[in-house]
């Protein structure tokens, strides 16, 4: 008799928490504000996140060695240049379309992804983020209910 081994979907699951940030600040200014108020060390990654060859997203990273957490700050909204040529008056001008890292939450400006093995007190983190000037609001996102969770595995 042959033993059958099955790999469940849980094997590939990455556990992370996700916080939505609404702000009109640029990405570097958000990273600076987080560093100032959270006592973190977000730094721009040397290489941008390349989604499909046409779309790149700047990311800011922080490896929290004390709490054994890996934090990533990235934008939800971006522009990608269309490759389809247009006809008419603006045929020589490039056209752009908007993409979203998490299409279910189009209104969110930035996401803060936290990868860890332990429990993090999300209520305290969200309250701290909401006290930062120029951050309009912040709230936790339930990652289990996201349809586009695979977009966030990088």
N, C-alpha and C positions, 0 to 999 in steps of 0.2 A: 504494500500500500504506500502511495506517495503522499507526502505532506504538502499541503497547499498553503502558501503564505500570501496574505493580501496586505497591500499598503493602503491605509486609509487616507482620506483627504486631510485629516488632522496632521499628518506627517509633514505636509508642506505649508501648514499655516504659520505665518509669522505673527507673533503677538505684538501689537503696538497700540498705543493710545493716540488719538487724534484730537486736536483742538483747532477750532475755526477762529480766525481773526478777521475782523472788519476794520480797515484803516485806509486812509488815503495816502499814507506815507509810502515812499519808495522802499524797495526791499532792503537796501543797506541801512536805511534809517530805522526800520523795524528791528533789524538785527542789533543795531546800536542800542536801541531802547531796551530790548530784551537783555542785552549784556549789562546795562546799567541797573535795571530793576531786579533781575533774577540772579545777578552775580554770576552770569554764565560767560562763556567765551565762544560765541558763534563767530565762525570765520567762513568767508566765501570759499567754496570748493574750487580747486584748481580747474577741474573740468565740470562743465555744465552737464546736467542730466539730459542725455540724448534719447528721445522717445521713439522716433522712427526714422531718423535721418533728416527729417525736415523741421522737426520741432525740438528745440533745446530750452531747458528751463534752468535758470540759475538757482543753486541751492546753497544754503548756509548750514554748516555742520558744527556740532559740539559733542565731543566725547567726554561725558561726565564720569571720570574714573572713580571719584569718591562714592557715588551711588550706583555705579555700573549701569549707566544709561547712555543711550546714543540719541541725540536730538537732531532733528532736521527741520529747517524752515524753508518753505518753498511757496511760490505764488500759485494761485489757482487759475488765473486768467493770463492769457498770452495771445500773441498774434502770430500767424504763420502766413507766409507769402504764398499765394495761389500760383500754381504752375500753368493754369489754364489761361490762354491768351484771350484778351477781350477785343472786341471790334468796336469801331466807331471813334468818337471824339477822344477817348482816354485809352486808346489801344497801346500806347507806349508807357503808360503808368502802371506800376505794380498794384495788384489788389491783394487785400489781406482778409483773412477770416479769423474769428476768435475761437480758441480752443480752451477747454477746461480740464484740468487734471481730475477733478471730481465733478462730473456733469450733474449729479443729483443736487449739488450745492453750488449752483452757478453764481449766487450772490456773494459768496465768500471770497475775500481778497487773498488771504494767506492761510496756510495750514502749518501747524506745528506738530510734527510726528515724533513720538517718544517711544523708543524701543527699550524694553527692560524685562527682566525676569520677575521682578518684585512688584508689589502693589504701589501705586503712586496716588496720593490724595489729590484727585482731580478737582475737587471743590476748592481747596486752598490755592491750587495753581490757577484756576480760572478767576478766582477773586483777585489774585495778585496781578494777573494780566489785565483785568478790567480797570485796575487803578492806574495803569500806565497812561500818561497823557498821549493823546492822538490815536489811541486804540479805542474805537467806538464801542465795540463789544467783543466778547470772547465767550465761547461755549464749547463743551465737549461734544464730539460726534461719536455715535455708536458705530464702531467699525464692523460689527457683525451684520448690520443691516445694509451696508454699502454694496451696491452692484458693481461698482468700479474699484473694488478693493485691490485688484491686481495691478492697477495703475500706480499704486502706492508701494509696491514691493520693488525696491531698488537698493 
